Each structure stands twice: as structure tokens, then as C-alpha cells.
Amino acid sequence: MALVRNILPWLAAWAIVAGLAGPVAAKPVRDPTLPMQAAPGYEKARLIGRWFEVARSRSMLESDCHAVTADVETRDDSRLTLRIVCHKGSVTGPVLNIDGILVETDPGIFVIRMVRLQQFDALPLVVLWQAEDDSLAVLGTPGGQMGWVWSRSAEVDAATLALGREKLEAAGYAARAIAPVKQAP
């Protein structure tokens, strides 16, 4: 009987988690039947530098992240380092560092390997579009695990944000799944 009392709270917690995950799974954030293509003639050097995440699709990786920045840096080898800084809960919340390594497999197509988050397998990451002046970039994963709109500026106007969202939607991301990311004032 004591064993049953000890197991019941775990079963209840598991049922709650499963119930919460169900609606997310029922509404995919990306139509996987649409092909995902990299920006034509893309050069990875254009990705180097500081980016501000101004919009993203829902993802387990950045749940409740605010004021997100992404730094892409060169390495001594052919790979790139990705350092994402997420403020949990609010723009001034505690910092969660998400580190990864980007390995380019084709122009504009990378495999991202998370350094400390082993639950995320290596994911393909595609640069879908980047503004000619490199002020805005749109990236996504074919499976829809992540979709990002990155800007070189923390503040973007409504038209710029709409353009980034439009590029994600053209790659099959559901409009309802793309949300702006609040940056620190």
C-alpha cells in the first residue's frame, strides 16, 4: 500500500505533463511536406556576429526565453560557435546560456550540436533568407523544432518584423506559432 501511495504522485505528475504535451503535438509548428531550401549562394561569413532574436517559433529549446541574443563566432576549424543568451521568465530574468557548434554541410545548411543540452540531438539548421545588408536573417529546422528571425538591432519596426515572419511562413511555419521576442529596453 505504501508503494502505491509513493507512485501515485509520480503518475499524476506524468499525466499532467502528457496532457500538456498533447496539444502542442497536435498542432505542428511547421508543415514538413514543404521543402526547406537555403538562401541561394549563401556564405557563412554573413552569419558571424551578434544577433538579437526578434521572433521565433515555439520550441522546447527556448521556452519562456526573453531578451535573447545569439553570437556566432568563427573557430580555428571550419565550424562556427553559437552562443545563445536567454533570460528566463522576463527580460531581466536569470540568464540561461545555450551553447552549440554549427557545422556547415552545404552552403547555408548547418548541423547544430548543443554542447550541454544532450536531449537535443544534432539538428539541421537552414539559413532561409538574409537581407542584402545583413540586418535580418531567418533560420529554421526542417522538422520545425526551431524557427528564428534574427536582427542586428534589438529594436525592429513592424514592417521588418513582418518580413521575417513572412519568410518563416513561406518555409512552412504556422503563423500562429511565430511570436515576437521581447528585448530589454
C-alpha positions in Angstrom: 0.0 0.0 0.0 2.9 2.4 0.8 4.3 1.7 -2.6 1.0 2.7 -4.3 1.0 6.0 -2.2 4.5 6.7 -3.4 3.8 6.0 -7.0 0.5 7.9 -7.3 2.1 11.4 -7.2 4.5 10.4 -9.9 1.7 9.1 -12.1 -0.4 12.2 -11.5 2.6 14.4 -12.5 3.2 12.3 -15.6 -0.4 12.6 -16.6 -0.3 16.4 -16.3 2.9 16.6 -18.4 1.5 14.2 -21.0 -1.7 16.3 -21.1 0.2 19.5 -21.6 2.4 18.0 -24.4 -0.6 16.6 -26.2 -2.0 19.9 -27.5 1.5 21.0 -28.7 2.0 17.8 -30.6 -1.5 18.0 -32.1 -0.6 21.4 -33.7 2.7 21.2 -35.6 4.6 24.5 -36.0 5.9 23.6 -39.5 4.4 21.8 -42.4 7.2 19.2 -43.1 5.8 18.4 -46.6 7.2 21.8 -47.8 10.8 21.6 -48.8 13.2 23.8 -46.9 15.8 25.4 -49.1 18.8 27.5 -48.1 19.3 31.0 -49.4 20.9 30.7 -52.8 24.7 31.3 -52.9 24.9 31.8 -49.1 28.2 32.5 -47.5 28.6 31.5 -43.8 30.7 34.6 -43.1 27.5 36.6 -43.3 26.2 34.8 -40.2 29.2 35.9 -38.0 28.5 38.4 -35.2 25.9 39.5 -32.7 22.2 38.9 -33.4 19.1 39.8 -31.5 16.3 37.2 -31.7 13.2 39.3 -32.6 10.8 36.5 -33.3 10.7 32.7 -33.1 8.5 29.7 -33.4 7.5 27.8 -30.3 10.3 25.4 -29.3 11.3 23.4 -26.3 14.8 24.9 -26.5 13.8 28.4 -25.7 10.7 28.0 -23.6 9.9 31.3 -21.7 13.1 33.0 -23.0 13.2 36.8 -23.3 15.8 39.3 -24.5 17.6 36.5 -26.4 20.9 37.2 -28.2 22.8 34.9 -30.4 26.5 35.3 -31.0 28.0 33.4 -34.0 31.8 33.2 -33.9 34.5 31.6 -36.0 36.6 28.8 -34.7 40.1 27.5 -35.5 38.5 24.8 -37.6 35.8 25.2 -40.3 32.9 25.2 -37.7 31.2 28.1 -36.0 30.4 28.6 -32.3 26.8 29.6 -31.4 26.2 31.2 -28.0 22.6 32.0 -27.2 21.8 34.0 -24.1 18.2 33.6 -22.8 16.7 35.5 -19.9 14.2 33.1 -18.3 10.9 34.5 -17.3 11.5 38.2 -18.2 13.9 40.5 -19.9 15.8 40.8 -16.6 15.4 37.3 -15.5 18.2 34.8 -14.7 20.4 34.0 -17.7 20.4 30.6 -19.3 23.4 30.1 -21.7 22.7 27.8 -24.6 25.9 26.8 -26.5 26.2 25.0 -29.7 28.5 24.2 -32.6 27.4 24.9 -36.2 28.9 22.6 -38.8 28.2 23.7 -42.4 27.2 20.7 -44.6 26.3 22.7 -47.7 26.1 26.5 -48.3 23.5 27.8 -45.9 22.8 24.4 -44.3 24.3 23.6 -40.9 24.0 20.9 -38.3 23.7 22.4 -34.9 25.0 20.4 -31.9 24.1 21.6 -28.5 27.1 21.5 -26.1 25.3 20.9 -22.7 21.8 20.0 -23.8 22.2 16.3 -24.6 18.4 15.9 -25.0 18.5 17.8 -28.3 20.1 15.7 -31.0 22.1 17.3 -33.7 19.6 19.3 -35.7 19.8 20.5 -39.3 19.6 24.3 -39.4 18.9 26.2 -42.7 19.5 29.9 -43.4 16.3 30.5 -45.3 16.9 34.2 -46.1 19.1 37.0 -45.2 18.7 40.7 -46.0 21.2 42.0 -48.6 22.6 44.4 -45.9 22.8 41.5 -43.4 20.5 43.4 -41.0 18.0 40.5 -40.7 18.3 36.7 -41.0 15.7 33.9 -41.0 16.7 30.4 -39.9 14.8 27.2 -39.4 14.9 23.5 -38.9 13.2 21.2 -41.4 11.4 19.3 -38.6 10.1 22.6 -37.2 12.0 22.3 -33.8 13.2 25.9 -34.2 12.4 28.9 -36.4 14.2 32.2 -35.8 14.1 35.8 -37.0 17.4 37.4 -36.1 18.2 41.1 -36.3 21.4 43.1 -35.9 19.4 45.5 -33.9 17.4 44.9 -30.7 14.6 47.0 -32.0 12.9 46.4 -35.3 10.0 48.2 -36.9 6.7 46.4 -37.6 7.5 46.1 -41.4 10.8 44.4 -40.7 9.3 42.0 -38.2 6.5 41.2 -40.6 9.1 40.5 -43.4 10.9 38.0 -41.1 7.7 36.3 -40.1 6.7 36.1 -43.8 9.9 34.3 -44.7 9.3 31.7 -41.9 5.7 31.2 -43.0 6.9 30.7 -46.6 9.1 27.9 -45.3 6.0 26.2 -43.8 5.9 27.6 -40.3 2.4 28.3 -38.9 1.7 32.0 -38.4 0.1 31.3 -35.0 3.4 29.6 -33.9 5.6 32.6 -34.6 5.9 35.1 -31.7 7.9 38.3 -31.2 10.7 38.1 -28.7 10.8 40.9 -26.2 14.1 42.6 -25.9 15.5 44.6 -22.9 14.7 48.3 -23.2 
